[in-house]
């Protein structure tokens, strides 16, 4: 069994492509579609709602930060207030109040 990712059929294509968990930066909802953003690649658009894609992801590496976005926790390299920044990504991510506790409880901090 393949455990490093999953296969999807991108919209408007006949073939299936492998999406490796380690390459996913973030995923965004777009009505009944989802855009899977990966390192150094164009987003892959699939005909699945965000909730369906979320079920395919390992819970220890990915977390929903809003109604319409999921991020790869392993790529978060800094945050300030409710904004997350992902390593190598120019997009900043806002964590909504509903998801704030779950998201920030994932981070280990060294504090005084």
N, C-alpha and C positions, 0 to 999 in steps of 0.2 A: 504494500500500500504506500502511496506517495504521501509523505507527511510534511514536506517543506513548502506546500502551497496547494492550490486547487486550479482546476481548469474552468474557463468560462468561454462562452461564445459572445464575442463583441458584437454590438449592434451593427447591422449591415454587412456582416461577414459570414461565410459558411464554415470557417474553420474555428477550432477551439484553441485558446492560448493558455499557457501556464502562467499563473500569477504566483510568484514566490512571496511568502510572507515577509522575508527580509528586504524585498525591494519596494514594498508598499510604504509610502509616506503618509498619505491620508486619503480618505474617501468622502465624497460629498454626494448628497441626495439631489436629484433633479426630477421632481414628480415621481413617475414610476421607473425611473432609470437611476443608475448610480455611476459616478465617474471615479475610477480608481486611479489615483495619481501615484506614479512610481518614479524612483530615482532615475534621472536622465532620460526619461521616456515621455511620450505624449500620453495623456490619460486614456485609459481603456473604458469605454462606455458600455454598460451592460443593461439588459432589460430586467433588472431586479431592483426592488425597493431596498433602501439602505438596511432595513431590518433583516432582510434575507441574506444580504452580503455579510452583515455583522455576525450572523450565526455560523459562518464559515471560518471566522477568525479566531485565533487562540486568545482567550480572555486575559492571559498574563502579559500580552504584548500590545493589545489594541483596546481603546476605550472611546466611548461616545462622549463628545464634549458639548454637543448641542443637538437639537432635533435633526439637524441636517449634516453633521460632520462626525467622523471618527478619525482619530490620529493614532500613529504608531508610537507608543510610549517609549520605546527604545531609542527613538530619534529626538526626543525632547531634550534640548541642550540648555535651555534657560526659560525662565518665566518671570513675569512682573505683574503683580495683581492678578487679573483674570486673563492675561494674554500669555499664550504659549508660543515658543519659537522652536521650529524643528531644524535640526542640523541640515545644512545645505538647501534649505527651502526659504524663498523670499516672502512667502505668505505668512502672516501672523494669524493665530487662531484664538478666538474669544471663547472662553468657557462660560456657559450660561449658569445661572444660579442653581437650576435644577440638578446639574451635573457636577457642580463645584466640589462638593465633599468627596464624591467618589474619585474624581480625577486627582485632587491634591493629596488624597490619602495614599496614592500610589508612589509618591516621592519620599525618599529618605533624605532628611536634612541634618546637617551638622550645625547646631546652634548653641549659643551660650545660655 
